[in-house]
Amino acid sequence: MHTDSNGHELQDGNSKTMHTDSNGHELQDGDSVILTQDLKLDGKNQVYKRGTVFKKIRLGDDPEYIKAGDVYLKTCYIKKKK
């Protein structure tokens, strides 16, 4: 980290974004996650129930979303499976 003239910390341009679950635990590619609440998919007549497990997730550029199979999930609705 670097600081500017006012003492505020500046991030390096090459720093990676960190994906975290609803409890603040860091997520990585290939992790398994659990839904913390029921989610209805837009455009489909399908509901994923609380407790549904998604395996082998993929992380993208946006730290608020993960890819689980063909579905994108917000990280605020998941927790890392231990």
C-alpha positions in Angstrom: 0.0 0.0 0.0 1.0 3.5 -0.7 -0.2 6.8 0.9 -1.0 10.1 -0.7 -0.1 13.5 0.5 -3.0 13.5 3.0 -2.0 10.2 4.5 -4.9 8.2 2.9 -3.9 4.7 1.8 -4.0 4.0 -2.0 -4.4 0.5 -3.4 -2.0 -0.8 -6.0 -3.4 -1.2 -9.5 -2.6 -4.9 -9.6 -4.3 -5.9 -6.4 -6.8 -8.8 -6.6 -10.4 -8.4 -5.5 -11.3 -10.6 -2.6 -14.6 -12.5 -2.7 -16.2 -13.1 0.8 -19.4 -14.9 1.9 -22.1 -13.5 4.1 -20.0 -14.3 7.2 -16.8 -12.6 5.8 -14.9 -15.8 5.0 -12.8 -15.6 1.9 -14.0 -17.7 -1.1 -11.7 -19.4 -3.6 -12.3 -21.1 -7.0 -13.5 -24.7 -6.4 -15.1 -24.1 -3.0 -18.5 -25.4 -2.0 -21.1 -22.9 -0.7 -24.5 -23.2 0.9 -27.5 -20.8 0.4 -28.6 -18.9 3.5 -32.1 -18.2 2.3 -34.6 -19.3 -0.4 -33.9 -17.7 -3.8 -36.3 -17.5 -6.7 -34.7 -17.3 -10.2 -35.9 -14.4 -12.4 -37.4 -15.6 -15.7 -37.7 -19.2 -14.5 -40.3 -21.0 -12.4 -37.6 -22.4 -10.1 -36.7 -21.8 -6.4 -33.4 -22.8 -4.8 -34.2 -23.6 -1.1 -32.2 -22.6 1.9 -29.4 -25.1 2.5 -28.9 -26.0 -1.2 -25.2 -26.8 -1.8 -23.3 -25.5 -4.8 -20.0 -27.2 -5.5 -16.9 -26.1 -7.5 -17.8 -22.4 -7.7 -16.0 -20.0 -9.9 -15.0 -16.4 -9.1 -15.3 -13.5 -11.5 -14.1 -9.9 -11.6 -17.1 -8.7 -9.5 -16.5 -9.5 -5.8 -20.3 -9.4 -5.2 -21.1 -12.4 -7.5 -19.9 -16.0 -7.9 -20.8 -18.5 -10.7 -22.2 -21.8 -9.5 -22.8 -24.0 -12.6 -25.0 -21.9 -14.9 -26.3 -19.6 -12.1 -24.8 -16.4 -10.8 -25.3 -15.9 -7.0 -24.8 -12.8 -4.9 -22.2 -13.5 -2.1 -24.5 -12.0 0.5 -26.8 -15.0 0.2 -24.2 -17.7 0.6 -21.8 -19.1 3.2 -18.7 -21.2 2.7 -19.3 -25.0 3.4 -16.7 -26.3 5.9 
